[in-house]
Structures are given as C-alpha cells and as structure tokens.
Amino acid sequence: MMALATHPHLIDRLPKPRGRLTADAPLGPQTWFRTGGNAEVLFRPADVEDLAAFLRDLSREVPVTVLGVGSNVIVRDGGIRGVVIRLMRGFTSVAVEGHEVVAGAGAPDLNVALTAREHSLAGLEFLSGIPGTIGGAFPTNAGAYGGELAEVLISAEVVDRAGKTFTVTPRELGLSYRHSDAPAGWIFTSARLRAAPGDQLAIARRINEIDAARADSQPRSRTGGSTFANPDGHKAWELIDRAGCRGLKVGGAQVSEKHTNFLINTGDASAADIEALGEEVRRRVREQSGVQLEWEIRRIGEKA
C-alpha cells in the first residue's frame, strides 16, 4: 500500500536559533482574555542578536507576529499563521543610567515604574497603570493617568523584518494619541526613557494612587484592558453606557458592569464571542450617538 504523503510542519523549515521554537503552541492561556487559538510556531529568542539572525534567515513568505504579555489583544480562535515572537528572557532588563531608564521590550510597564521609584526618578509613574510591556507600548503610543510614551521616550532599539538593527527617535515614529507611524514589521527590543530627580515618597504615593484608581474603576477579571480609544471630545465608556451596553453579553463575553470600556471573559467565552460583542457595542454606539468607536485592543489571527 502506498504511504500517504505528509506535509512537513513549518517548524521544520525554519532557521535554527539559540532560542526556543515550539510548534502549535496554545496562545489562549498566554493572553489576559484566556481564550484564542494556537501559534503555528512560537519563537522565544535568546537575545537581540538571536532575533536578528533568525529574521535575516527567515523566508519573507513566512508571516511574523509579535505578542507581548497578552494584554490588549484578542487572539482569534483559528490561531496565528507563521511565527509568533515573544520577547521574554533576554529582553526584560531595566537599568538606570543617570536620569534615564533603559528597559527591554519584554519588561512589564509596572516594573519600569517601580525601578524608577527605587532610584527616586519621577515622570514614569503613569506606566504603572498600563497593563503590558514596554515593547507593546509602541504601536499605540500607550498612555494612562496623564502620561504617554511619546512624552518620555528618548530613543528605541529596533529589529526590522530583514534582521537589521537600528535606533529610532520619537520624531521618526510619528507618535500621536493611540497611534504610531512605525512600520508593522518593526520589532522594538528596548527603549530609553526620560525621567527627572524626584521625591521617592511622592513617587511611591502617586503609584499607589494609580493602583487604587485602577482597583476602584476597572475589572481585574479576564479582560484585555481598555477596548476602544476615546474619540475626540468624548469618553468611550460614557458613549457605551449611554448606548445601553453596560452588562451586554454575547456568548461568554460581557461588557463590564464596573467599567463599560472593558470587555470580560466570564469563563467560557471564545475569541469570536469577545470580538462580536465589541462590534455590537460599536454598532449600538454609532446608532445612538453617531460616533464611530475605534478598537484599541489588537485583534490578530484567523477566525475559526
């Protein structure tokens, strides 16, 4: 009997890095929503050199997606084709150089704020209110509690799709409210941030205030963070509330009763449930107010 032909898995055709490659890696458990499909291949590079060499040797036909800590993202149920890159060990260091903080792209924003506090450096407290990593702040110029990346960024290190490494400035990135002009193929590997000498107790107090404000106003359940950007002259949560969406459900997904600009997975939501709920919220807001909400949460991957 003739043996059936089998197609080699993508992982067998990839360059061999020093970091770790995993075939068909579940991504749902690695996102804050705790739902979604698999990565065809998941790559955890050992360091910047490993990442650059891998990209240089990788076929341009293979799609590449970068995933941070899994906040502010919906991974669709059909998973992500190609290579998904997570910057973990080798990208999480935070160092202080004078009045500047140099942070790897995989460093959680909170850790950067706490490191600045330990060195009595002010101006980065707002980062403690952003649920993500420094690298994840670049595509949307992430901000919260009166601050944003553009205000403190001095420069960033980048690896492009061809494996070339270089330094960019804020002006080259074209940062504006929840927007960056950076090409989609750029992978940010570290950032140099501006701070200023400050009173350590005052800095700690501000970080505590931000934490208390988050606990007061935001759900801490399975959520992806702020869902929609604030339209000019409006607050997204107010528009959603006025459209009657507080507590609205689609399958296992629900608009938070606590903060209407947050969607939550009540336990068994699919990524399709969450995305469909978001689209229904957008429809109702548009119908009620005429305002078109724009997604702040990234939606990536294939629908099942």
C-alpha positions in Angstrom: 0.0 0.0 0.0 1.3 3.4 -0.9 2.0 5.6 2.1 0.1 8.9 2.3 2.1 12.0 1.5 2.6 14.2 4.5 3.4 17.9 4.5 6.3 19.0 6.8 5.4 21.3 9.6 6.5 25.0 9.2 8.9 24.5 12.2 11.0 22.0 10.1 11.6 24.7 7.5 12.7 27.5 9.9 16.2 28.7 10.8 17.6 27.1 13.9 18.1 29.8 16.6 19.6 29.6 20.0 16.2 30.5 21.5 13.2 28.2 21.7 10.8 27.2 18.9 7.5 25.5 19.7 5.1 24.0 17.1 1.3 24.5 17.5 1.7 26.5 20.8 -1.5 27.4 22.6 -1.8 31.1 22.9 -5.1 31.4 24.7 -3.6 30.7 28.2 -0.9 33.3 27.4 -3.5 36.2 26.9 -5.3 38.1 29.6 -8.6 37.0 28.0 -7.6 33.4 28.4 -9.0 32.4 25.1 -7.9 32.0 21.4 -6.1 29.6 19.1 -2.6 28.4 18.6 0.6 29.8 17.1 1.7 27.8 14.1 5.2 28.3 15.6 6.1 30.2 18.8 9.6 31.7 18.9 11.3 32.9 22.1 14.6 34.4 21.1 17.6 34.3 23.5 18.6 37.9 22.9 18.6 40.7 20.2 21.4 39.0 18.2 19.4 35.7 18.1 16.3 37.5 17.0 18.1 39.5 14.3 19.9 36.4 12.9 16.6 34.4 12.8 14.8 37.1 10.9 17.7 37.5 8.4 17.4 33.8 7.6 13.7 33.6 7.7 11.8 33.3 4.3 10.0 36.6 3.6 6.9 34.5 2.8 6.5 33.5 6.5 4.3 35.9 8.4 5.7 37.2 11.7 3.6 38.5 14.7 4.9 39.9 18.0 3.0 39.1 21.2 3.8 40.7 24.5 2.3 39.6 27.8 -1.1 39.1 26.1 -2.9 42.2 27.4 -4.7 44.5 25.0 -5.0 41.7 22.4 -7.6 39.2 21.1 -6.1 36.1 19.5 -8.7 34.8 17.2 -9.9 31.2 17.6 -8.3 30.0 14.3 -4.8 30.9 15.7 -1.9 32.7 14.1 -0.2 31.6 10.9 3.6 31.8 10.6 5.9 32.7 13.5 4.7 34.3 16.7 7.6 36.0 18.6 7.5 36.6 22.4 10.3 38.6 23.9 10.9 37.1 27.3 14.3 36.3 28.9 17.0 38.5 27.4 14.5 41.3 26.9 13.2 42.1 30.4 16.1 44.0 32.0 15.6 47.5 33.4 18.6 49.7 34.1 19.1 53.2 35.3 21.7 55.5 33.6 21.8 58.9 35.3 18.3 60.4 34.9 17.3 57.9 32.2 15.8 54.4 32.3 16.7 51.8 29.7 14.1 49.0 29.5 14.0 45.8 27.5 10.9 45.4 25.3 9.7 42.5 27.4 9.9 44.4 30.7 6.4 45.0 32.2 5.5 48.6 32.4 4.9 48.3 36.1 8.5 47.1 36.7 9.8 50.1 34.9 7.8 52.4 37.1 8.9 50.6 40.2 12.6 50.7 39.2 12.3 54.5 38.6 10.8 54.8 42.1 13.6 52.9 43.7 16.1 55.4 42.2 13.9 58.4 43.1 13.2 59.2 39.5 9.9 60.9 38.6 7.9 61.1 35.5 7.3 57.4 34.8 4.6 56.7 37.4 1.9 56.6 34.7 3.5 53.3 33.4 2.2 51.5 36.5 -1.3 52.0 35.2 -0.6 50.3 31.8 -1.2 46.5 31.7 1.6 45.5 29.3 5.2 45.6 28.3 7.4 48.4 27.1 7.5 46.9 23.6 3.8 46.8 23.5 3.5 50.5 24.1 4.9 51.5 20.7 2.2 50.6 18.2 -0.4 52.7 20.1 1.7 55.2 21.9 0.3 53.7 25.1 -0.7 56.1 27.9 -2.7 56.3 31.1 -3.2 58.6 34.1 -1.9 61.7 32.5 1.1 60.4 30.7 2.0 58.6 27.5 5.1 57.0 25.9 5.7 59.9 23.5 6.3 62.3 26.4 9.1 60.3 28.0 10.7 58.4 25.0 14.3 59.4 24.1 15.0 56.6 21.6 14.3 53.0 20.9 16.2 50.0 19.5 14.5 48.1 16.6 15.0 45.0 14.6 13.2 45.0 11.2 11.9 42.1 9.2 15.2 41.8 7.4 17.1 41.4 10.6 18.6 44.8 10.6 19.1 46.5 13.9 19.0 50.3 14.4 18.0 53.2 16.7 15.0 55.4 16.2 13.7 58.7 17.8 10.2 59.7 18.7 10.1 62.1 15.7 10.8 59.1 13.4 8.0 57.1 15.0 5.3 59.8 14.4 3.7 59.2 17.8 0.3 60.7 18.5 -2.8 59.8 20.5 -3.0 56.0 20.4 -1.1 55.9 17.1 2.4 55.3 15.7 3.7 55.6 12.2 6.2 52.8 12.8 6.1 50.1 10.1 4.2 47.0 11.1 7.4 44.9 10.5 9.5 46.7 13.1 10.1 44.8 16.4 11.1 47.1 19.3 13.7 45.5 21.5 14.3 48.2 24.1 13.5 51.8 25.0 15.5 54.7 26.6 13.1 56.8 28.7 13.5 60.3 30.2 12.9 60.8 33.9 13.8 63.5 36.5 15.0 63.5 40.0 12.1 63.4 42.4 11.0 62.7 46.0 10.8 58.9 46.5 7.8 59.1 48.8 5.9 61.3 46.4 6.6 59.0 43.6 5.5 56.0 45.6 2.4 57.8 46.6 1.5 58.5 43.0 2.0 54.9 42.0 -0.2 53.8 44.9 -2.9 56.3 43.8 -2.9 54.9 40.3 -3.2 51.3 41.6 -6.1 52.3 43.9 -7.8 54.1 40.9 -7.5 51.0 38.8 -8.8 48.7 41.5 -11.7 51.1 42.0 -12.8 51.6 38.4 -11.5 48.6 36.4 -12.3 44.9 36.5 -9.5 42.6 37.5 -11.1 39.5 35.8 -10.3 38.0 32.4 -10.1 41.2 30.4 -7.9 42.8 27.7 -7.8 46.3 29.2 -9.3 49.4 27.6 -11.2 48.2 24.5 -11.8 51.4 22.4 -9.8 54.6 22.1 -11.5 57.8 23.3 -12.9 59.7 20.3 -12.2 63.4 20.0 -14.3 65.2 22.6 -15.8 62.1 24.1 -15.0 59.3 26.6 -15.6 55.9 25.2 -17.1 54.5 28.4 -19.7 57.3 28.5 -20.8 56.6 24.9 -21.0 52.9 25.6 -23.0 53.5 28.7 -25.4 55.9 27.0 -26.0 53.3 24.3 -27.3 50.9 26.9 -24.4 48.4 26.7 -23.4 48.1 30.4 -23.6 44.3 31.2 -24.4 43.4 27.5 -23.5 39.8 26.7 -22.6 37.7 23.6 -22.0 34.1 24.5 -19.5 34.0 27.3 -18.3 37.6 26.8 -19.7 40.6 28.6 -19.4 44.4 28.8 -18.1 45.0 32.3 -20.6 46.4 34.8 -17.8 48.2 36.6 -16.2 50.0 33.6 -18.1 49.8 30.2 -14.9 50.2 28.1 -13.7 46.8 29.3 -14.9 43.5 27.9 -14.6 40.4 30.1 -14.5 36.7 29.6 -17.0 35.4 32.1 -15.4 31.9 31.9 -16.2 30.2 28.6 -16.0 32.9 26.0 -14.4 32.3 22.7 -12.4 35.0 21.0 -15.2 35.2 18.5 -17.7 36.0 21.3 -15.4 38.8 22.5 -14.9 40.3 19.1 -18.6 40.0 18.2 -19.5 41.8 21.5 -17.1 44.6 20.7 -18.6 45.0 17.2 -22.1 45.1 18.7 -21.0 47.8 21.1 -19.6 49.8 18.2 -22.9 49.4 16.2 -25.1 50.5 19.2 -22.8 53.5 19.9 -22.8 54.6 16.3 -26.6 54.2 16.1 -27.2 56.1 19.4 -24.6 58.9 19.1 -23.3 58.9 15.5 -19.8 58.3 16.9 -17.6 55.5 15.4 -15.5 53.8 18.1 -12.1 52.6 17.1 -10.6 49.4 18.6 -7.7 50.0 20.9 -7.3 46.2 21.6 -5.5 44.5 18.7 -7.3 41.6 17.0 -4.9 39.2 15.4 -5.0 35.8 13.8 -7.5 33.8 11.8 -11.2 33.3 12.5 -12.1 29.6 13.2 
